[in-house]
């Protein structure tokens, strides 16, 4: 991978007076001087999967034991459940890269007397997964459902929830995260923790058909962000010819494409939602099958190599769920151009530089839901 930009563009801070879900009264301490490397991973493996808890690992120089909680003269009150954030500073702009809370600290010593402290951190999804939400009533919007379970998980001020008109049914008590994810799946919205550390919900109407926020290209004559390490995949994991969707109150719906089932063999998928009727469940199942019943070659990942601040600004401002354009100009054959929805983002920083890795899903495979108040000509259903 091509490494870019000095690590001085990155800033590491920790709040020693914080719990994992608080957002008030925090005092941040700058630890940038001592970090040796940073690794951040956020996103999901495909557009039909739930976003997973993002993770971060920071390695600090610990030769003076300032990061050793067992050392009587330790400089910092390090410990699990303290909040940590990573930022990228480009000129006058500061962009979030990760925010979460510490899960573990690991001390290590090598034969050359090198001492390090590795801090592992994870984002708010982990805290939500550990909190139990009460029984939830029916006839509420997806947004209201997510807001309620976020509040029951004691997440204070760290959320940004877009408005949804899709109505979901009642659910029994359980994991706050699982309930929120099933609500989001009811309209195939995007529920994730942002780089700034906020539990974020974006209904599928957000950014629908929006212009790309960034353009990645290997064409030296074209404008855009240069990238390398592009890979493509033709895989049976993208074949779905049978889909069953379950909802609340025992609602369920199944759709099977017979031709694909015969040609490719059975390839089933199950989706848990909080939809209220069999018809809604079947409509979602049919939409998923129609988009995935035949295999297609698709890009599986790329590594960007920005060469100046304007490119870096676009890279660090690219968030999960946003649409980007990708262009490949091969030596043989026609150029490849696609619009992709960002599925995952990884950042790897060390003293030599940094790399940004992305994966994305073709936007034409992303189901778009429009039950309730329609914004597309007055006809509700799946688009």
C-alpha positions, 0 to 999 in steps of 0.5 A: 500500500502507498503510504501518505501524509505525516502522522502529525495530521492526526490527533489522539485525545482521551477524557479521563473523567468520562463514562462510555455514553456521556457527552457532557462535562468532558475534559479532553487531554491531548496524547498525540505526542506519544502515539506510535500507531493508530488502526481504525475499522468501521462499517459492515461487510455488505449493504444487507448486513447490520453495521458493526461496532467500530474499533480502534487500536492506539499504540503509545510509547511507554518508556517512561511508564506514563501510560502504565496504570500500575505505576505509582508515578503514571501521568494519566488516569488510564483505565477501561470505559474512558472515552478516546477520540481520533481526529485528522487536522488538515489546515484550518479544518479538523475532521473526526476519525473515531470516537469510542471508549477504552476496553483494554490496556496492554503493556508490552516490553521488547528485548531492546527495552522498547516499552509500549501501551496498546489501547483498545477501544470500541464505539457506542454500539458495544455499549448499546449491545450490553444494555437491555431495552424494555418492551416497545409499543407498536404504531411508532416510527422507525426514528421514534423506536430508535430514539427510545432504545438509545435513551434506554441505553443511557446514550446522552446527547450522542445521537443524530436521528433522521426522520422516518415515516415508516411505522413499526410494530411492537417488540419484546424487551431485549438488547437495545442494539438488536431492537434498533437494528431491526427497526432500521432494517424495516426500511433498510435505513442506515444505523451506524456510529459516525466517526464523531461517535454519534449513534446515527440513523439515516432513512433510505430517503437521505441522499437518495440519488445524491451527487457523489461526495467524492470521486476516486479515479486511477485516470491521470487525466481526470479530476478526482482522488487517486487510489490504488489496490482496487479489487473486484469480486464475482462471488456466490455470496452475492446470490440471493434467490430466496428471502424470508423477512420476519416482522412483529406480531408474527408477520412474515413473508417469503419470495423465491425466484425459481429460475435462479434457484434452478440455475444457481442452486438455493441461496437463502437469506433471512432478514429480521424487521419490525414490519407489521404485515405479511404483505410488507414483509413479502415486498421487502423479500421480493425486492432483495431477491430481484436485486441479488438473484444473479451474480454480478462482478463488483468492486470489493475494496480500494485504497486511496492515495491522496497527494495534496490537502484537497484530496485528503479533505475529501477522504476524511470527510467521506462517511459510511453510507455516502455515495462516491464515484469510482473510475478505473481506466484499464490498459485493455478494454473500456473504462469502468465507472460505478457509483458506490455506497460506502460500506466500510472505512479503515484507517492505518497510521504509523510513523511512516504515514497513513493509508485509507481503505474503503469498500462499497456497494453498487447503489443499484443493489441498495433496497430503497423503502418508501412505505407511508408518506411517499416522496416519489409520485404518491405510490408507496412500496419498494422502489 
